[in-house]
Amino acid sequence: MPNSNKWRMAVDLSTLPVIISSITATIFAITLIITWKNIKENTRATHSQLLRSFHEDLLNRLNKNTILKTTEDCQRYANDYLNTVDEIAYLELNRKIPSHIATYLKRFFAYGLMIVDWYNEMVGEDFRETAKKNWPNYIEYCKKYDIVSNPDDKLPKVMLDYNKLRENESQSK
């Protein structure tokens, strides 16, 4: 009998490192899975917050169209809007944000093209060339993703009456 206990003890001692290694590997795998899930959740939350932030910023810019009174207001509104979409395009083109965030904002990009066209027609310079220089990321993004103006979107009335506004301002000086 005593010999069988020695054999059992020897087997137990030889399997102990395997058991400890298996337990350690299991704990490591579980920790890795939990960490991966947490990183994935945090990334989703960050992307969601980023999308919400971009959306709110663009909506705030659009809401400022009600306070446009002068030609300078109209130009500032247009420049601010185009600066914002250019920033988003830069982030997407340089893979700093997932492409689905910019894709969600596609309609805002289309509205920006209306602003470029307005600038080109109302301000009187070849603004499409200026836009390529001032907002290259935005123009590149629109070309890359075939963004076109949406006929349902309308610019603020004051911008559409820009020439009349300019005449009134020059007469009042």
TORDREN-406228 format. One record per residue: x, y, z of N, C-alpha, C, O in turn. Coordinates in steps of 0.2 Angstrom, whole numbers, plus 5000, padded with zeros to 4 digits. Layout:
XYZXYZXYZXYZ ...
This chain:
500449945000500050005000500450065000500350114996 500950075004501350135004501650154998501750204996 501850104993502150114987501550154982501750194978 500950134983500450164978500350234980500250274976 500450254987500350324989500950364986500850424984 501550334986502050374983501950384976502150444973 501750334972501550344965501050394964501150434959 500550394968499950444968500250514969500050564966 500650524974500950584976501450614970501450674968 501750564967502250584961501750604955501950654952 501250574954500850594949500450664950500450704946 500250674956499950734958500450794958500250844955 501050784960501650834959501750854952501950904950 501750804948501950814941501350844937501550884932 500750834939500250874936500050944939499750974936 500350954944500251024947500451074943500051124942 501051074940501251134936500751144930500551194927 500451084927500051084921499351114924499051154920 499151094929498551124932498551204933498151244931 499151224936499251294938499251334931499051384931 499651304926499751334920499051344916498851394913 498651294917497951294914497551344917497151384913 497551344924497151394927497351474925496951514924 498051484925498351544924498151564916497951624915 498151514912497951534905497251544904497051594900 496851514908496151524908495951594910495551634907 496251614916496151684919496451734914496051784913 496951724911497251774906496751774900496651834898 496551724898496051724892495351764894495151804890 495151754900494551784902494651864903494251904901 495251874906495451944906495451984900495252034899 495851944895495851974888495251984885495152034882 494751934885494051944882493752004886493452044882 493752014892493452064896493752134894493352184892 494352134893494752194891494552214884494352274882 494552164879494352174872493552204872493452254868 493152174876492452194876492352274878492052314876 492752284884492752354886493052404881492752454881 493552384878493852434873493352444867493252494865 493052384865492552394860491952434862491752484858 491752434868491152474871491452544871491052594869 492052554874492252624874492352654867492252714867 492552614863492652644856491952664853491952714850 491552624854490852634851490552694855490252744851 490652704861490452764865490752824862490452874861 491452824861491852874859491552894852491452954850 491452854847491252864841490552894841490352944837 490152864845489452894846489452964848489153014846 489852984853489953054856490253094850490053154850 490753074846491053114841490453124836490453184833 490053074834489553084829489053134832488853184828 488853134838488353174841488653244841488353294840 489353254843489653324843489653354836489453414835 489853314831489853344824489153364822489053414819 488653324823487953334821487753394825487453434821 487853404831487653464835487953524832487653574831 488653524831488953574828488753604821488653664820 488553554817488253574810487553594811487453644808 487153564816486553594817486553664820486153704818 486953674824487053744827487253794821487053854821 487653774817487853814811487253834807487153884805 486853784806486253794801485753834805485453874802 485753834811485253874815485453944815485053984816 486053954814486354024814486054064808486154124807 485754024803485554064797484954114798484854154794 484654104804484154154806484354214808483954264808 484954224810485254284812485654324807485954374808 485654304801486054334795485654394793485054394792 486054454794485754514792486154554787485854594783 486854544786487254574782487554524777487554464778 487954554772488354514767488854484771489054424770 489154524776489754494780489454434784489854384785 488854434787488554384791488554324786488654264788 488254334780488154274775488854244774488854184773 489354284772490054254771490354224777490654164776 490254244783490554214789490154144790490454094791 489454144789489054084790489354034785489453974787 489454054778489654004773490353984775490553924774 490854024777491554004779491553954785491853904784 491153974790491153934796490853864794491153814797 490353864790490053794788490553754784490653694786 490853784779491353744775491953724779492253674778 492153774784492753754789492553684793492953644793 491953684795491753624799491753564795491953514797 491453564789491353504785492053484782492253424781 492553534781493253524779493553484785493953434784 493453504791493753474797493553394797493953354798 492953384796492653314797492953274791493153214792 492953304785493253274779493953254780494253204779 494353304783495053284785495153224789495553184788 494753224794494753164799494653104796494953054797 494153104792493953044788494453024783494652964783 494653064779495153054774495853024777496152984773 495953054782496653024786496452974791496952954795 495952944790495752884795495752894802495952854806 495652954804495652974811494952954814494852954820 494452954810493752934812493552874807493752874802 493052834810492752784805492352814800492052874801 492452784794492052814788491352824789491052864786 491052774793490352784794490052844797489452864797 490552874801490352944804490252994799489753024799 490752994795490653044789490053034784489753074782 489952964783489452944779488752964782488352984778 488652964788488052984791487953054790487353074790 488453094790488353164789488353184782488453244780 488253144777488253154770487853214768488053254763 487253214771486753274769487053344771486953384767 487453344776487753404778488353424773488453484771 488653374770489153384765488853414759489053454755 488253384757487853404751487653474752487653514747 487453494758487253564759487853614758487753664755 488453594760489053634759489153644751489453694750 488953594747489053604740488653664737488753704733 488053664741487553724739487853794741487853844737 488253794746488553854749489153874744489153934742 489453824742490053834737489753864730489953914728 489153834728488853864722488553934723488653974719 488253944729488054014731488554064730488554114727 489154044734489754084734489954104727490054164725 489954054723490154054716489754104712489954144708 489054104713488554144709488454214712488454264708 488454214719488254274722488854324723488854384722 489454294725489954334727490354364721490754414721 490254324716490554344709491254324708491554344702 491554284712492254264710492154194708491654154709 492754164705492754094704492854054710493354034712 492354044714492354024721492553944721492853924726 492353904716492553834716493253824716493553784719 493653874713494453864713494653884720495053854723 494353934723494453964730494353904735494753894739 493753874734493553814738494053764738494253734743 494353744732494853694732495453714736495753664738 495653774736496253794740496053804747496453774751 495453824749495353844756495053774760495153774766 494753734756494353674759494553614755494053584753 495153594754495353544750495153474752494953434748 495053464759494853404761494153394760493953334758 493753444760493053444759492953424752492453384750 493253464747493153454740493353384738493053344734 493953354741494153284739493653234742493553184739 493353244748492953204751492253194746492053144745 492053254744491453254740491553214733491153184731 492153224730492353194724492353114726492153074722 492753094731492853024733492152994734492152934732 491653024737491052984739490453014734489853004736 490653044729490053064724489553104728488953094727 489753154732489253194735488953244730489353284727 488353254730488053304726487553344730487253314735 487353404727486853444731486153404731485953374726 485853424736485153394737484653444735484653494739 484253434730483753494728483253504734482953564733 483153464738482653484744482953524749482553564752 483653534749483953584754483853654751483953664745 483753704755483753774753484153814758484253804764 484553864754484953904758484453954761483853964759 484653994766484254044770484054094764484454114760 483454124765483254174761483654234760483754254754 483954254765484454314765485054304761485254344757 485254234760485754224756485554224749485954234744 484954194748484654194741484554264738484654284732 484454314743484354384741484954424742484954484743 485554394741486154424743486354484739486554534741 486154484732486254544728485854604730486154654730 485254594732484854644735485154674741485154734742 485354624745485654644752486254684751486354734754 486654664746487254704744487054774742487454824744 486554774738486354844735486154884741486254944741 485754864745485454904751486054924755486054984758 486554884756487154904761487554954757487755004760 487654954751488055004747487655074747487955124747 486955064747486555134747486555164753486555224754 486555124759486555154765487255184768487255214773 487755164764488455194766488455264764489055294765 
